[in-house]
């Protein structure tokens, strides 16, 4: 699937998810319950969690390894918020164009630099911190700003060895999981994210790893089967 079409599809799905969870007027910056929505805060807080997947602390666990799988999961969560930020300020077509442009900017930048998943932990963390730095800015969300923030995001994906194809597949799977959560009492507080001692995210990854071809319907049915067995 061409990148533009894939981005377009994810933007459409994100809008639907936002309407379901925050109300049809979510672009106003408030949920249907009146809570403030701040997509940039979501991005920099998730980035902080992402950085904690690296063994950056000099005073403990000096032999620890990077939890790269969790880094990738956090990046997919950030992608949800980045899509939402784009849709809050631009229409769907413009958002898709800006995000695709950001990907191209990142690819060109990577060709001239050599910071990748073989770089040191501190060099990799610095790449993620650039995304955080941009998300912390309170300036207007202009086309240039969104392109810069999204380019920083794609730089982070490159460092974490998360291809666009993987981003797409995991996003689609997470979208199914989010819908499953909503359908099973997440908003009411009755949903359990721990399934017999394992997070639902982990179960989701196990299911899609067994699929020869990704299917959202098949994933939903499998999640339902697993959840029915939760004690």
GROMACS elastic network, one bead per residue, 0.5 to 0.9 nm:
[ bonds ]
;  ai    aj funct       b0    kb
    1     4     6  0.83741   500
    1     5     6  0.66648   500
    1     6     6  0.62985   500
    1   165     6  0.88960   500
    2     5     6  0.54961   500
    2     6     6  0.63155   500
    2     7     6  0.87524   500
    3     6     6  0.50767   500
    3     7     6  0.60615   500
    3     8     6  0.84531   500
    3   100     6  0.71279   500
    3   164     6  0.80371   500
    3   165     6  0.88145   500
    4     7     6  0.52061   500
    4     8     6  0.60607   500
    4     9     6  0.86033   500
    4    96     6  0.65593   500
    4    97     6  0.73837   500
    4    99     6  0.86746   500
    4   100     6  0.63130   500
    5     9     6  0.61293   500
    5    10     6  0.86653   500
    5    96     6  0.84550   500
    6     9     6  0.51024   500
    6    10     6  0.62506   500
    6    11     6  0.86290   500
    6   168     6  0.72177   500
    7    10     6  0.51369   500
    7    11     6  0.61128   500
    7    12     6  0.86318   500
    7    83     6  0.88937   500
    7    95     6  0.88620   500
    7    96     6  0.58630   500
    7    97     6  0.88095   500
    7    99     6  0.76242   500
    7   100     6  0.75010   500
    7   168     6  0.82926   500
    8    11     6  0.51953   500
    8    12     6  0.63241   500
    8    13     6  0.87454   500
    8    92     6  0.71968   500
    8    93     6  0.73579   500
    8    95     6  0.82973   500
    8    96     6  0.55626   500
    8    97     6  0.88297   500
    9    12     6  0.51845   500
    9    13     6  0.62669   500
    9    14     6  0.86150   500
   10    13     6  0.50116   500
   10    14     6  0.59839   500
   10    15     6  0.85544   500
   10    80     6  0.87916   500
   10    83     6  0.78810   500
   10   168     6  0.78783   500
   10   171     6  0.78169   500
   10   172     6  0.76863   500
   11    14     6  0.50278   500
   11    15     6  0.62087   500
   11    16     6  0.87036   500
   11    80     6  0.88362   500
   11    83     6  0.60025   500
   11    84     6  0.77616   500
   11    86     6  0.87280   500
   11    87     6  0.74724   500
   11    92     6  0.68310   500
   11    95     6  0.79993   500
   11    96     6  0.74215   500
   12    15     6  0.52222   500
   12    16     6  0.64153   500
   12    17     6  0.87507   500
   12    92     6  0.74827   500
   13    16     6  0.51024   500
   13    17     6  0.61837   500
   13    18     6  0.86028   500
   13   172     6  0.86914   500
   13   175     6  0.77330   500
   14    18     6  0.60323   500
   14    19     6  0.85307   500
   14    80     6  0.68679   500
   14    81     6  0.89339   500
   14    83     6  0.68638   500
   14    84     6  0.67426   500
   14    87     6  0.87676   500
   14   175     6  0.80601   500
   15    18     6  0.50883   500
   15    19     6  0.61694   500
   15    20     6  0.86012   500
   15    83     6  0.85535   500
   15    84     6  0.72258   500
   15    87     6  0.74778   500
   16    19     6  0.51731   500
   16    20     6  0.62242   500
   16    21     6  0.87299   500
   16    24     6  0.88326   500
   17    20     6  0.50723   500
   17    21     6  0.61563   500
   17    22     6  0.82578   500
   17   175     6  0.77663   500
   17   178     6  0.81319   500
   17   179     6  0.76414   500
   18    21     6  0.51939   500
   18    22     6  0.54280   500
   18    23     6  0.68688   500
   18    24     6  0.77106   500
   18    26     6  0.68559   500
   18    84     6  0.78270   500
   19    22     6  0.54085   500
   19    25     6  0.73735   500
   19    26     6  0.66358   500
   20    23     6  0.58836   500
   20    24     6  0.75010   500
   20   179     6  0.88568   500
   20   182     6  0.85387   500
   21    24     6  0.89693   500
   21    26     6  0.89784   500
   21    31     6  0.81880   500
   21    32     6  0.86757   500
   21   182     6  0.78841   500
   21   187     6  0.80964   500
   22    25     6  0.77250   500
   22    26     6  0.56653   500
   22    30     6  0.77920   500
   22    32     6  0.56504   500
   22    33     6  0.78959   500
   22    37     6  0.89632   500
   23    26     6  0.55779   500
   23    30     6  0.87692   500
   23    31     6  0.60187   500
   23    32     6  0.50093   500
   23    33     6  0.85045   500
   24    27     6  0.80377   500
   24    31     6  0.86870   500
   24    32     6  0.78676   500
   25    28     6  0.57922   500
   25    29     6  0.81536   500
   25    30     6  0.75901   500
   25    31     6  0.73823   500
   25    32     6  0.73392   500
   26    29     6  0.58504   500
   26    30     6  0.57584   500
   26    31     6  0.55459   500
   26    32     6  0.73428   500
   26    37     6  0.79446   500
   26    88     6  0.80330   500
   27    30     6  0.73511   500
   27    31     6  0.87353   500
   27    37     6  0.87614   500
   27    84     6  0.87116   500
   27    85     6  0.89710   500
   27    87     6  0.77410   500
   27    89     6  0.79017   500
   28    31     6  0.81397   500
   28    37     6  0.86169   500
   28    88     6  0.78995   500
   29    34     6  0.89775   500
   29    35     6  0.83413   500
   29    36     6  0.59081   500
   29    38     6  0.71374   500
   29    88     6  0.81472   500
   30    33     6  0.76146   500
   30    34     6  0.52989   500
   30    35     6  0.53237   500
   30    37     6  0.54268   500
   30    38     6  0.88681   500
   31    34     6  0.50706   500
   31    35     6  0.52215   500
   31    36     6  0.66027   500
   31    37     6  0.68006   500
   32    35     6  0.75461   500
   37    41     6  0.87828   500
   37    42     6  0.88263   500
   38    41     6  0.54176   500
   38    42     6  0.64960   500
   38    43     6  0.89099   500
   38    85     6  0.85920   500
   39    43     6  0.62740   500
   39    44     6  0.89040   500
   39    81     6  0.55665   500
   39    82     6  0.72235   500
   39    84     6  0.69979   500
   39    85     6  0.57718   500
   39   135     6  0.87627   500
   40    44     6  0.63464   500
   40    45     6  0.85402   500
   40    81     6  0.75544   500
   40    82     6  0.79428   500
   40    85     6  0.74055   500
   40   132     6  0.88781   500
   40   134     6  0.87836   500
   40   135     6  0.50983   500
   40   136     6  0.68124   500
   40   137     6  0.83664   500
   40   138     6  0.86928   500
   41    44     6  0.53105   500
   41    45     6  0.60045   500
   41    46     6  0.84182   500
   41   135     6  0.70046   500
   41   136     6  0.71172   500
   42    45     6  0.53238   500
   42    46     6  0.60802   500
   42    47     6  0.84928   500
   42    78     6  0.74924   500
   42    81     6  0.66612   500
   42   135     6  0.88482   500
   43    46     6  0.52832   500
   43    47     6  0.60853   500
   43    48     6  0.87299   500
   43    77     6  0.84055   500
   43    78     6  0.54406   500
   43    79     6  0.84327   500
   43    81     6  0.63093   500
   43    82     6  0.73198   500
   43   131     6  0.84067   500
   43   132     6  0.72267   500
   43   135     6  0.64492   500
   43   136     6  0.87679   500
   44    48     6  0.62248   500
   44    49     6  0.87427   500
   44    78     6  0.85176   500
   44   129     6  0.87665   500
   44   131     6  0.75663   500
   44   133     6  0.78859   500
   44   134     6  0.86387   500
   44   135     6  0.57809   500
   44   136     6  0.67053   500
   45    48     6  0.51159   500
   45    49     6  0.65465   500
   45    50     6  0.87173   500
   45   132     6  0.81924   500
   46    49     6  0.50242   500
   46    50     6  0.61509   500
   46    51     6  0.87054   500
   46    74     6  0.64013   500
   46    75     6  0.80496   500
   46    77     6  0.74366   500
   46    78     6  0.64393   500
   47    51     6  0.61819   500
   47    52     6  0.86504   500
   47    74     6  0.73135   500
   47    75     6  0.78285   500
   47    78     6  0.75058   500
   47   128     6  0.68825   500
   47   129     6  0.76128   500
   47   131     6  0.77100   500
   47   132     6  0.62697   500
   48    51     6  0.51457   500
   48    52     6  0.64252   500
   48   128     6  0.87293   500
   48   129     6  0.83257   500
   48   132     6  0.78059   500
   49    52     6  0.51378   500
   49    53     6  0.68999   500
   49    71     6  0.84712   500
   49    74     6  0.74044   500
   50    53     6  0.54044   500
   50    54     6  0.76329   500
   50    70     6  0.72708   500
   50    71     6  0.52044   500
   50    72     6  0.83075   500
   50    73     6  0.85678   500
   50    74     6  0.56940   500
   50    75     6  0.75072   500
   50   128     6  0.82089   500
   51    54     6  0.55562   500
   51    55     6  0.85605   500
   51    56     6  0.79594   500
   51    71     6  0.76708   500
   51   125     6  0.62480   500
   51   128     6  0.72120   500
   51   129     6  0.81687   500
   52    55     6  0.72126   500
   52    56     6  0.74853   500
   52    57     6  0.87966   500
   52    66     6  0.89913   500
   52    71     6  0.88186   500
   53    56     6  0.85473   500
   53    65     6  0.86805   500
   53    66     6  0.58507   500
   53    67     6  0.52264   500
   53    68     6  0.72047   500
   53    69     6  0.89878   500
   53    70     6  0.66744   500
   53    71     6  0.62021   500
   54    57     6  0.83291   500
   54    64     6  0.82629   500
   54    65     6  0.70564   500
   54    67     6  0.65196   500
   54    68     6  0.80406   500
   54    71     6  0.83012   500
   54   121     6  0.68745   500
   54   122     6  0.88338   500
   54   124     6  0.89220   500
   54   125     6  0.76057   500
   55    58     6  0.80644   500
   55    60     6  0.84552   500
   55    61     6  0.70801   500
   55    62     6  0.70231   500
   55    63     6  0.79944   500
   55    64     6  0.57131   500
   55    65     6  0.62107   500
   55    66     6  0.59740   500
   55    67     6  0.86449   500
   55   121     6  0.73025   500
   56    60     6  0.89506   500
   56    62     6  0.84408   500
   56   121     6  0.67482   500
   56   122     6  0.68173   500
   56   125     6  0.79859   500
   57    60     6  0.59347   500
   57    61     6  0.75025   500
   57    62     6  0.75350   500
   58    61     6  0.79733   500
   58    62     6  0.66496   500
   59    62     6  0.72643   500
   60    63     6  0.86028   500
   60    64     6  0.87184   500
   61    64     6  0.52205   500
   61    65     6  0.88578   500
   62    65     6  0.87047   500
   64    67     6  0.89959   500
   65    68     6  0.86135   500
   66    69     6  0.86502   500
   66    70     6  0.88587   500
   66    71     6  0.83357   500
   66   121     6  0.81276   500
   67    70     6  0.55483   500
   67    71     6  0.64304   500
   67    72     6  0.89694   500
   68    72     6  0.62615   500
   68    73     6  0.86700   500
   68   160     6  0.66224   500
   68   161     6  0.85530   500
   69    72     6  0.51797   500
   69    73     6  0.63505   500
   69    74     6  0.87621   500
   69   160     6  0.86636   500
   70    74     6  0.61132   500
   70    75     6  0.85147   500
   71    74     6  0.51953   500
   71    75     6  0.62687   500
   71    76     6  0.88453   500
   71   160     6  0.68195   500
   72    75     6  0.50155   500
   72    76     6  0.63929   500
   72    77     6  0.87793   500
   72   157     6  0.74993   500
   72   160     6  0.64863   500
   72   161     6  0.81400   500
   72   162     6  0.63904   500
   72   167     6  0.82746   500
   73    76     6  0.51812   500
   73    77     6  0.64312   500
   73    78     6  0.87608   500
   73   170     6  0.80047   500
   73   201     6  0.88599   500
   74    78     6  0.62108   500
   74    79     6  0.86013   500
   75    79     6  0.61256   500
   75    80     6  0.88060   500
   75   153     6  0.79414   500
   75   156     6  0.78912   500
   75   157     6  0.70199   500
   75   160     6  0.87848   500
   75   162     6  0.85811   500
   75   167     6  0.82910   500
   76    80     6  0.65767   500
   76   167     6  0.63618   500
   76   168     6  0.86959   500
   76   170     6  0.69806   500
   76   171     6  0.60583   500
   76   174     6  0.82784   500
   77    80     6  0.52740   500
   77    81     6  0.68567   500
   77    82     6  0.89112   500
   77   171     6  0.80963   500
   77   174     6  0.85297   500
   78    81     6  0.51506   500
   78    82     6  0.61445   500
   78    83     6  0.86223   500
   78   153     6  0.82901   500
   79    83     6  0.60445   500
   79    84     6  0.84452   500
   79   150     6  0.89190   500
   79   153     6  0.80148   500
   79   167     6  0.84858   500
   79   171     6  0.80499   500
   80    83     6  0.53293   500
   80    84     6  0.63087   500
   80    85     6  0.87882   500
   80   171     6  0.78470   500
   81    85     6  0.60995   500
   81    86     6  0.86125   500
   82    85     6  0.50333   500
   82    86     6  0.62397   500
   82    87     6  0.86383   500
   82   146     6  0.86795   500
   82   149     6  0.85026   500
   82   150     6  0.72707   500
   82   153     6  0.86995   500
   83    86     6  0.51999   500
   83    87     6  0.62578   500
   83    88     6  0.86394   500
   83    95     6  0.79533   500
   83    96     6  0.89770   500
   83    99     6  0.85355   500
   84    87     6  0.50710   500
   84    88     6  0.60236   500
   84    89     6  0.88214   500
   85    88     6  0.51159   500
   85    89     6  0.66665   500
   85    90     6  0.86177   500
   85   141     6  0.84549   500
   85   146     6  0.83576   500
   86    89     6  0.55635   500
   86    90     6  0.58060   500
   86    91     6  0.79850   500
   86    92     6  0.82859   500
   86    94     6  0.86543   500
   86    95     6  0.54937   500
   86    96     6  0.85299   500
   86    98     6  0.84888   500
   86    99     6  0.83186   500
   86   141     6  0.85158   500
   86   146     6  0.71131   500
   87    90     6  0.51960   500
   87    91     6  0.59291   500
   87    92     6  0.63273   500
   87    94     6  0.88489   500
   87    95     6  0.63329   500
   88    91     6  0.79443   500
   89    95     6  0.84015   500
   89   141     6  0.70506   500
   89   142     6  0.81986   500
   90    93     6  0.81123   500
   90    94     6  0.59862   500
   90    95     6  0.56684   500
   90   143     6  0.86610   500
   91    94     6  0.54663   500
   91    95     6  0.59889   500
   91    96     6  0.86299   500
   92    95     6  0.51122   500
   92    96     6  0.61849   500
   92    97     6  0.86918   500
   93    96     6  0.51927   500
   93    97     6  0.62848   500
   93    98     6  0.87279   500
   94    97     6  0.50789   500
   94    98     6  0.61536   500
   94    99     6  0.86078   500
   95    98     6  0.52029   500
   95    99     6  0.61573   500
   95   100     6  0.85281   500
   95   143     6  0.89676   500
   96    99     6  0.52886   500
   96   100     6  0.60945   500
   96   101     6  0.85312   500
   97   100     6  0.51967   500
   97   101     6  0.60960   500
   97   102     6  0.86071   500
   98   101     6  0.50362   500
   98   102     6  0.61465   500
   98   103     6  0.87189   500
   98   143     6  0.70599   500
   98   144     6  0.87545   500
   98   146     6  0.74060   500
   98   147     6  0.59747   500
   98   150     6  0.84917   500
   99   103     6  0.63219   500
   99   104     6  0.87692   500
   99   146     6  0.79726   500
   99   147     6  0.65534   500
   99   150     6  0.63852   500
   99   151     6  0.80653   500
  100   103     6  0.51171   500
  100   104     6  0.64456   500
  100   105     6  0.87735   500
  100   147     6  0.89185   500
  101   104     6  0.50877   500
  101   105     6  0.62165   500
  101   106     6  0.86485   500
  101   147     6  0.70759   500
  101   151     6  0.83802   500
  102   105     6  0.50123   500
  102   106     6  0.61652   500
  102   107     6  0.86139   500
  102   146     6  0.82699   500
  102   148     6  0.68762   500
  102   149     6  0.81922   500
  102   150     6  0.55917   500
  102   152     6  0.83744   500
  102   153     6  0.88708   500
  102   154     6  0.76856   500
  103   106     6  0.51135   500
  103   107     6  0.62058   500
  103   108     6  0.87427   500
  103   147     6  0.86324   500
  103   150     6  0.73632   500
  103   151     6  0.58923   500
  103   153     6  0.87908   500
  103   154     6  0.61300   500
  103   155     6  0.86059   500
  104   107     6  0.50453   500
  104   108     6  0.62697   500
  104   109     6  0.85796   500
  104   151     6  0.81249   500
  105   108     6  0.52671   500
  105   109     6  0.61944   500
  105   110     6  0.86827   500
  105   147     6  0.84480   500
  105   148     6  0.87148   500
  105   151     6  0.63369   500
  106   109     6  0.50055   500
  106   110     6  0.61236   500
  106   111     6  0.87051   500
  106   150     6  0.86186   500
  106   151     6  0.50944   500
  106   152     6  0.72608   500
  106   153     6  0.86457   500
  106   154     6  0.61057   500
  106   155     6  0.59049   500
  106   158     6  0.88793   500
  107   110     6  0.51210   500
  107   111     6  0.64043   500
  107   151     6  0.87095   500
  107   154     6  0.82078   500
  107   155     6  0.80577   500
  107   158     6  0.88795   500
  108   111     6  0.51952   500
  108   112     6  0.68614   500
  109   112     6  0.54522   500
  109   113     6  0.63660   500
  109   155     6  0.84621   500
  110   113     6  0.50179   500
  110   114     6  0.67046   500
  110   115     6  0.74511   500
  110   116     6  0.84852   500
  110   155     6  0.75554   500
  110   158     6  0.82799   500
  111   114     6  0.74684   500
  113   116     6  0.87522   500
  114   119     6  0.81624   500
  115   118     6  0.75339   500
  115   119     6  0.57699   500
  115   120     6  0.87917   500
  115   123     6  0.73296   500
  115   124     6  0.73458   500
  115   127     6  0.84621   500
  115   158     6  0.87100   500
  115   159     6  0.69636   500
  116   119     6  0.54544   500
  116   120     6  0.88498   500
  116   123     6  0.87945   500
  116   124     6  0.73045   500
  116   155     6  0.88736   500
  116   158     6  0.64422   500
  116   160     6  0.76244   500
  116   161     6  0.78276   500
  117   120     6  0.80795   500
  117   121     6  0.87988   500
  117   124     6  0.72704   500
  117   158     6  0.74362   500
  117   160     6  0.58836   500
  117   161     6  0.63324   500
  118   121     6  0.88038   500
  118   124     6  0.88297   500
  118   159     6  0.82170   500
  119   122     6  0.82052   500
  119   123     6  0.61503   500
  119   124     6  0.63799   500
  119   159     6  0.82439   500
  120   123     6  0.51907   500
  120   124     6  0.62663   500
  120   125     6  0.86246   500
  121   124     6  0.51659   500
  121   125     6  0.61136   500
  121   126     6  0.85945   500
  122   125     6  0.50144   500
  122   126     6  0.61023   500
  122   127     6  0.87931   500
  123   126     6  0.51056   500
  123   127     6  0.66197   500
  124   127     6  0.52576   500
  124   128     6  0.67346   500
  124   129     6  0.88080   500
  124   156     6  0.80247   500
  124   159     6  0.63595   500
  124   160     6  0.83182   500
  125   128     6  0.51540   500
  125   129     6  0.61298   500
  125   130     6  0.87773   500
  125   156     6  0.89242   500
  126   130     6  0.63735   500
  127   130     6  0.53477   500
  127   131     6  0.70840   500
  127   152     6  0.75662   500
  127   153     6  0.89975   500
  127   155     6  0.69818   500
  127   156     6  0.61053   500
  127   159     6  0.77211   500
  128   131     6  0.53200   500
  128   132     6  0.65433   500
  128   133     6  0.87918   500
  128   152     6  0.76401   500
  128   153     6  0.77613   500
  128   155     6  0.80168   500
  128   156     6  0.55789   500
  128   159     6  0.86549   500
  129   133     6  0.59829   500
  129   134     6  0.86054   500
  130   134     6  0.63385   500
  130   135     6  0.86110   500
  130   149     6  0.86873   500
  130   152     6  0.65914   500
  130   153     6  0.88477   500
  130   156     6  0.89520   500
  131   134     6  0.52980   500
  131   135     6  0.61989   500
  131   136     6  0.86883   500
  131   148     6  0.88214   500
  131   149     6  0.62037   500
  131   150     6  0.82156   500
  131   151     6  0.85478   500
  131   152     6  0.50908   500
  131   153     6  0.60737   500
  131   155     6  0.86685   500
  131   156     6  0.77579   500
  132   135     6  0.50117   500
  132   136     6  0.61370   500
  132   137     6  0.89067   500
  132   149     6  0.88313   500
  132   152     6  0.88786   500
  133   136     6  0.52438   500
  133   137     6  0.68409   500
  134   137     6  0.54239   500
  134   138     6  0.88587   500
  134   145     6  0.82913   500
  134   148     6  0.78608   500
  134   149     6  0.59604   500
  134   152     6  0.82581   500
  135   138     6  0.79336   500
  135   149     6  0.69616   500
  137   140     6  0.87610   500
  138   141     6  0.84024   500
  139   142     6  0.84387   500
  139   145     6  0.83507   500
  140   145     6  0.77041   500
  141   144     6  0.80194   500
  141   145     6  0.57572   500
  141   146     6  0.61989   500
  142   145     6  0.50793   500
  142   146     6  0.61644   500
  142   147     6  0.84866   500
  143   146     6  0.52935   500
  143   147     6  0.61060   500
  143   148     6  0.86275   500
  144   147     6  0.51586   500
  144   148     6  0.62007   500
  144   149     6  0.87066   500
  145   148     6  0.51300   500
  145   149     6  0.61874   500
  145   150     6  0.85297   500
  146   149     6  0.51272   500
  146   150     6  0.59614   500
  146   151     6  0.83532   500
  147   150     6  0.51716   500
  147   151     6  0.59341   500
  147   152     6  0.85596   500
  148   151     6  0.50716   500
  148   152     6  0.62464   500
  148   153     6  0.86703   500
  149   152     6  0.51296   500
  149   153     6  0.63279   500
  149   154     6  0.88844   500
  150   154     6  0.63186   500
  150   155     6  0.85957   500
  151   154     6  0.51257   500
  151   155     6  0.61941   500
  151   156     6  0.86611   500
  152   156     6  0.63071   500
  152   157     6  0.87397   500
  153   156     6  0.50670   500
  153   157     6  0.63701   500
  153   158     6  0.88089   500
  154   158     6  0.62494   500
  154   159     6  0.86947   500
  154   162     6  0.89320   500
  154   164     6  0.87031   500
  155   158     6  0.51214   500
  155   159     6  0.63832   500
  155   160     6  0.87201   500
  156   159     6  0.51178   500
  156   160     6  0.62283   500
  156   161     6  0.86373   500
  156   162     6  0.85005   500
  157   160     6  0.50503   500
  157   161     6  0.61031   500
  157   163     6  0.68927   500
  157   164     6  0.82295   500
  157   167     6  0.85302   500
  158   161     6  0.50413   500
  158   162     6  0.59326   500
  158   163     6  0.69844   500
  159   162     6  0.76765   500
  160   163     6  0.87387   500
  162   165     6  0.81708   500
  162   166     6  0.61263   500
  162   167     6  0.64791   500
  163   166     6  0.51667   500
  163   167     6  0.61657   500
  163   168     6  0.86002   500
  164   168     6  0.60629   500
  164   169     6  0.86221   500
  165   168     6  0.51169   500
  165   169     6  0.62850   500
  165   170     6  0.86711   500
  166   169     6  0.51315   500
  166   170     6  0.60263   500
  166   171     6  0.82696   500
  167   170     6  0.53583   500
  167   171     6  0.58816   500
  167   172     6  0.85016   500
  168   171     6  0.51331   500
  168   172     6  0.61506   500
  168   173     6  0.86239   500
  169   172     6  0.51885   500
  169   173     6  0.62239   500
  169   174     6  0.86189   500
  169   208     6  0.89859   500
  169   214     6  0.74691   500
  170   174     6  0.59822   500
  170   175     6  0.84203   500
  170   205     6  0.83658   500
  170   208     6  0.87700   500
  171   174     6  0.50394   500
  171   175     6  0.60321   500
  171   176     6  0.86592   500
  172   175     6  0.50515   500
  172   176     6  0.64379   500
  172   177     6  0.87544   500
  172   214     6  0.89304   500
  172   216     6  0.73127   500
  173   176     6  0.51628   500
  173   177     6  0.62880   500
  173   178     6  0.86638   500
  173   204     6  0.74515   500
  173   205     6  0.83806   500
  173   208     6  0.77373   500
  173   214     6  0.84092   500
  173   215     6  0.85993   500
  173   216     6  0.67194   500
  173   219     6  0.74564   500
  173   220     6  0.89425   500
  174   178     6  0.59612   500
  174   179     6  0.84824   500
  174   201     6  0.80460   500
  174   204     6  0.81135   500
  175   178     6  0.50629   500
  175   179     6  0.62395   500
  175   180     6  0.85439   500
  175   216     6  0.87912   500
  176   179     6  0.51512   500
  176   180     6  0.61232   500
  176   181     6  0.86330   500
  176   216     6  0.62811   500
  176   217     6  0.82690   500
  176   219     6  0.73398   500
  176   220     6  0.63299   500
  177   181     6  0.61053   500
  177   182     6  0.86335   500
  177   200     6  0.81826   500
  177   201     6  0.79710   500
  177   204     6  0.75007   500
  177   219     6  0.83505   500
  177   220     6  0.72477   500
  177   223     6  0.78547   500
  178   181     6  0.50324   500
  178   182     6  0.62695   500
  178   183     6  0.86160   500
  178   186     6  0.88902   500
  179   182     6  0.50920   500
  179   183     6  0.61151   500
  179   184     6  0.86118   500
  179   220     6  0.87403   500
  180   183     6  0.50709   500
  180   184     6  0.62034   500
  180   185     6  0.89569   500
  180   186     6  0.87221   500
  180   220     6  0.68439   500
  180   223     6  0.77621   500
  180   224     6  0.79324   500
  181   184     6  0.51820   500
  181   185     6  0.64925   500
  181   186     6  0.51881   500
  181   187     6  0.82216   500
  181   191     6  0.67748   500
  181   192     6  0.86791   500
  181   193     6  0.84374   500
  182   185     6  0.57069   500
  182   187     6  0.62976   500
  182   188     6  0.87336   500
  182   191     6  0.83905   500
  183   186     6  0.73809   500
  183   187     6  0.89514   500
  184   187     6  0.86449   500
  184   188     6  0.88690   500
  184   190     6  0.76237   500
  184   191     6  0.59186   500
  184   192     6  0.89084   500
  185   188     6  0.51036   500
  185   189     6  0.60540   500
  185   192     6  0.85976   500
  186   189     6  0.52066   500
  186   190     6  0.60804   500
  186   192     6  0.78395   500
  186   193     6  0.88922   500
  187   190     6  0.77633   500
  187   191     6  0.80162   500
  188   191     6  0.76352   500
  189   192     6  0.82310   500
  192   195     6  0.70200   500
  192   199     6  0.89008   500
  192   200     6  0.84808   500
  192   227     6  0.89064   500
  192   230     6  0.86693   500
  193   198     6  0.80792   500
  193   199     6  0.55457   500
  193   200     6  0.54001   500
  193   201     6  0.81974   500
  194   197     6  0.55401   500
  194   198     6  0.52135   500
  194   200     6  0.61228   500
  194   230     6  0.83680   500
  195   198     6  0.50419   500
  195   199     6  0.59181   500
  195   200     6  0.61621   500
  195   203     6  0.81316   500
  195   226     6  0.79874   500
  195   227     6  0.69046   500
  195   229     6  0.82908   500
  195   230     6  0.54092   500
  195   231     6  0.76776   500
  196   199     6  0.83688   500
  196   229     6  0.83707   500
  196   230     6  0.56907   500
  196   231     6  0.63394   500
  198   201     6  0.82506   500
  198   202     6  0.66071   500
  198   203     6  0.72084   500
  199   202     6  0.54292   500
  199   203     6  0.67785   500
  199   204     6  0.88598   500
  200   203     6  0.50809   500
  200   204     6  0.61147   500
  200   205     6  0.87271   500
  200   223     6  0.84331   500
  200   227     6  0.87473   500
  201   204     6  0.50308   500
  201   205     6  0.63433   500
  201   206     6  0.87541   500
  202   205     6  0.52075   500
  202   206     6  0.63508   500
  202   207     6  0.87778   500
  203   206     6  0.50918   500
  203   207     6  0.62964   500
  203   208     6  0.88675   500
  203   223     6  0.78994   500
  203   226     6  0.82609   500
  204   207     6  0.51775   500
  204   208     6  0.63827   500
  204   209     6  0.85804   500
  204   219     6  0.76812   500
  204   222     6  0.87353   500
  204   223     6  0.71608   500
  205   208     6  0.53266   500
  205   209     6  0.59947   500
  205   210     6  0.87928   500
  206   209     6  0.51852   500
  206   210     6  0.66978   500
  207   210     6  0.55025   500
  207   211     6  0.68676   500
  207   219     6  0.69510   500
  207   222     6  0.73843   500
  207   223     6  0.82573   500
  208   211     6  0.50776   500
  208   212     6  0.83572   500
  208   213     6  0.85821   500
  208   214     6  0.67147   500
  208   215     6  0.84913   500
  208   219     6  0.71248   500
  209   212     6  0.80342   500
  210   213     6  0.89592   500
  211   214     6  0.58880   500
  211   215     6  0.79275   500
  211   219     6  0.89858   500
  214   218     6  0.81337   500
  214   219     6  0.80555   500
  215   218     6  0.52300   500
  215   219     6  0.61731   500
  215   220     6  0.86823   500
  216   219     6  0.50713   500
  216   220     6  0.61731   500
  216   221     6  0.87098   500
  217   220     6  0.51701   500
  217   221     6  0.63092   500
  217   222     6  0.86443   500
  218   221     6  0.52284   500
  218   222     6  0.61633   500
  218   223     6  0.86222   500
  219   222     6  0.50855   500
  219   223     6  0.61056   500
  219   224     6  0.85553   500
  220   223     6  0.51288   500
  220   224     6  0.61876   500
  220   225     6  0.87025   500
  221   224     6  0.50259   500
  221   225     6  0.62651   500
  221   226     6  0.87658   500
  222   225     6  0.50391   500
  222   226     6  0.62596   500
  222   227     6  0.85440   500
  223   226     6  0.51384   500
  223   227     6  0.59733   500
  223   228     6  0.85350   500
  224   227     6  0.51162   500
  224   228     6  0.61718   500
  224   229     6  0.89345   500
  225   228     6  0.53384   500
  225   229     6  0.69612   500
  226   229     6  0.54474   500
  226   230     6  0.69267   500
  227   230     6  0.52223   500
  227   231     6  0.88815   500
  228   231     6  0.84404   500
